[in-house]
């Protein structure tokens, strides 16, 4: 084997959480870099123009919000990272390194375990029961908040 050989660390396969998922093939230590979220970097007007990719599932995208002007479309020239599912008690987190998004292990991850991160989706409209149901979470964690949506900041009381 060449000295540059690296064993595959992750694999995409069917998930109990939702559709496809990404699973560790080896034990991954806490703090380890796992994969970069790759795809075409576009602006938000282009992301809105493209949305939805699948009219049968209009709320399903492979978009990753970088900032107020840019988004990564993992559905275009993306990699396995686009299949990482959401969890309210995730084992991974994302790290922005100048617009490059890295997925890192929050804790030790055992071989065979599904990789997850908290999507913290942000929607400008009011969080109604119907909206939360559209973005329902299926992670099954004891601390599950029931939705992929990020908690809204608490409003300060009016005086």
C-alpha positions in Angstrom: 0.0 0.0 0.0 1.2 3.5 -0.7 2.2 5.6 2.4 -0.6 8.0 1.6 -3.3 5.3 2.0 -6.0 6.2 4.5 -8.7 3.8 5.6 -12.2 5.0 5.0 -13.6 6.4 8.2 -17.3 6.9 7.2 -19.9 5.3 5.1 -23.4 6.4 3.8 -26.2 3.9 4.3 -29.8 3.7 5.3 -30.6 5.5 8.6 -33.2 4.8 11.3 -33.4 8.5 11.9 -34.2 9.6 8.3 -33.5 8.4 4.8 -29.7 8.0 4.4 -27.2 8.7 7.1 -23.4 8.7 7.6 -21.9 6.1 9.9 -18.5 5.7 11.5 -16.6 2.7 10.2 -13.9 3.1 12.8 -13.8 4.6 16.3 -13.5 8.4 16.0 -12.0 10.3 19.0 -13.6 13.5 20.4 -12.3 16.6 18.7 -11.3 14.7 15.5 -12.0 16.4 12.2 -14.3 14.0 10.2 -15.2 15.7 6.9 -15.7 19.0 5.3 -19.2 20.0 4.1 -18.6 20.4 0.4 -20.8 21.7 -2.4 -21.3 24.7 -4.7 -21.1 28.0 -2.8 -23.9 30.2 -4.0 -25.7 33.4 -2.8 -29.1 33.3 -1.1 -31.0 34.7 -4.1 -29.7 31.7 -6.2 -30.5 29.3 -3.3 -34.1 30.6 -3.3 -34.3 30.4 -7.1 -33.2 26.7 -6.9 -35.5 25.8 -4.1 -37.1 23.3 -3.9 -34.8 20.7 -5.6 -37.5 18.1 -5.1 -41.1 19.4 -5.2 -42.3 16.2 -3.6 -40.2 17.1 -0.5 -40.1 21.0 -0.6 -38.5 21.3 2.8 -35.7 18.9 2.1 -32.4 20.5 0.9 -28.7 20.0 1.2 -28.2 23.7 1.9 -25.7 24.8 4.6 -26.0 28.4 5.7 -22.5 30.0 5.8 -23.5 33.6 6.5 -26.1 36.2 5.4 -24.8 36.2 1.8 -23.6 32.7 1.1 -24.9 29.1 1.3 -23.3 25.8 0.4 -25.5 23.6 -1.9 -24.3 20.1 -1.0 -26.6 18.7 -3.7 -24.3 20.2 -6.4 -20.7 18.7 -6.4 -21.3 17.7 -2.7 -19.8 14.8 -0.8 -21.1 12.3 1.9 -21.4 15.1 4.5 -24.8 16.1 2.9 -26.3 12.9 4.4 -25.4 13.6 8.0 -28.7 13.7 9.9 -29.9 16.1 12.6 -30.1 15.2 16.3 -31.0 17.3 19.3 -28.2 15.6 21.2 -25.6 15.3 18.4 -22.2 13.6 18.5 -20.7 16.1 16.0 -20.6 19.9 15.6 -19.8 22.2 12.7 -17.0 24.7 12.6 -16.7 27.6 10.2 -13.2 28.2 9.0 -13.4 31.2 6.7 -16.5 29.8 4.9 -15.2 26.2 4.9 -17.4 24.1 7.1 -15.8 21.3 9.0 -17.6 18.5 10.9 -15.9 17.5 14.1 -16.6 14.9 16.7 -18.0 16.4 19.9 -17.3 13.2 21.8 -15.9 9.7 21.1 -17.9 8.1 18.4 -18.0 4.3 18.2 -17.6 2.3 14.9 -21.1 1.7 13.6 -22.6 4.8 15.2 -24.5 7.3 13.0 -23.0 10.8 12.8 -25.3 13.7 13.6 -25.2 17.4 14.2 -27.8 20.0 15.3 -29.1 21.7 12.2 -30.4 24.7 14.1 -32.6 25.7 11.2 -33.6 29.3 11.3 -36.9 30.4 9.7 -38.0 34.0 9.8 -41.7 33.2 10.2 -43.5 32.6 13.6 -42.9 29.1 14.9 -46.4 27.6 14.9 -47.3 24.0 15.7 -47.7 23.4 11.9 -44.3 24.9 11.1 -42.6 22.8 13.8 -44.4 19.7 12.4 -43.1 20.5 8.9 -39.6 20.4 10.4 -40.2 17.5 12.8 -37.3 15.9 14.4 -37.0 12.1 14.5 -33.8 11.8 16.6 -35.4 10.1 19.5 -33.1 11.7 22.1 -34.4 12.1 25.6 -33.8 15.9 25.2 -35.4 16.0 21.7 -37.1 19.4 21.2 -39.3 17.9 18.5 -38.1 20.1 15.6 -35.1 20.8 13.5 -35.7 24.5 14.0 -33.3 26.4 16.3 -34.9 27.8 19.4 -36.1 31.4 19.0 -34.3 33.9 21.2 -36.5 34.8 24.2 -38.0 38.2 23.9 -37.4 40.7 26.6 -40.6 41.8 28.4 -42.0 45.2 27.5 -42.0 47.7 30.2 
